[in-house]
Structure formats: structure tokens, C-alpha cells
Amino acid sequence: MAIKHFQRNGLKTKYRNGETELNKINMIVIFLLSMNLTATIWFGMQDRKVHVEDIASQISQHDLPDFITKKDLSMLFDQLKTAYNSGSNRTLYNFLGSKFKSEWSFYDVEESLIKIKKFAPKIESGSYSHSKLVAGDGNVVKYDLIYDLKLPSNTSLGSTGKLTVTILVTSSKFETAGIYLNVDQS
């Protein structure tokens, strides 16, 4: 039940708990504004999430230049597999391009290969999955080629994995700029 009384500023309704009509209206307006802000942020982030996922999927399924054929991708893997399985770290190092060799010495690579081969001594088979556009710098574009791998069943971590081969592409040729092996733990 409201008790009405006069103040200098005009008529206000005062409730038994001491709140005025004006205070209740202010609280309702503030509540509605905060809900509007929350909804705006929420839906804005949802749109952004979808947009980022779309961009990521476009990047992960990027087309390679026309001069790199499926046959080239298969031959690249076969050469890499042969070099990796040969047991000669020098053969694998020689498989890498000049840009890579200018940044990494044979001994740095050999040290890494010794550690990797403890967990994945051989590659049984593999197939090209997709490519990712990594970066472009002038007339050189960097791609990651992703291969699905089958490793020996006696491997300590797992029998499947991914091989990422980074390549540098110019207008009409490419060279290997990095190799990354990830074993799926089973």
C-alpha cells in the first residue's frame, strides 16, 4: 500500500520499505540496459566464432598452385619416407631445401631425428590429406602439406600420426623447408 506525500520537487509515491517509484524505474531501466548489453555481446561473439571457424576451414583446405600435382605430392611423400626409413640422417637432411639448410645445421637436425626415431623408428605408409596456407612473403609462399601416417604397431606412442611437410613455393618450383612428425597416442 502506497502512502503519497509532497516534496519540493513534486509528487512522489513512497512505499513502506522506503523505495520511491523513481528508484524502481531506475532499477528496471538499468536492468534492461544490462540485459541488452549482455545480449549484444553474446550474439556478437557467436557471429565472430562462426566467422573465425569459416576462415580456419578455408585456410586448412587451401588449394596449392596448379603446377604442384597429386603425383608430385605422392612422390614427395615417397622420397621422404624412403629417406626417413633409410636410417641415414644425412639422407633425410639432404632431402631438405637450401633455405632450411641455411638456418639449421646437420647436427641440429640429427639430434632431433635421433629423439624422434626413438618413438617412431619407421613410417609404414601415408597419404596426402590437405594443405594449409601458412604465409606469403613477396614471391615466396609457405604451405604446410599434411599427410596421414601409418606407423609400425610396435611404436611406443601409437600406430597413426600426421606428417607436416612445410614447403616454400615460388612461381614455378618448390622446396622443402621443414618436417614435423606428430604421433597420435593410443
Buried (B, 14 or more C-beta within 10 A) or exposed (E): EEEEEEEEEEEEEBEEEEEEEEEEEEEEEEEEEEEEEEEEEEEEEEEEEEEEEEEEEEEBEBEBEEEBEEEEBBEBBEEBBEBBBEEEBEBBBEBBBEBBBEEBEBEEBEEBBEEBBEBBBEBEEBEBBBBBBBEEEEEBBBBBBBBBBEBEEEBEBBBBBBBBBBBBBEEEEBBBBBBEBBBEEE
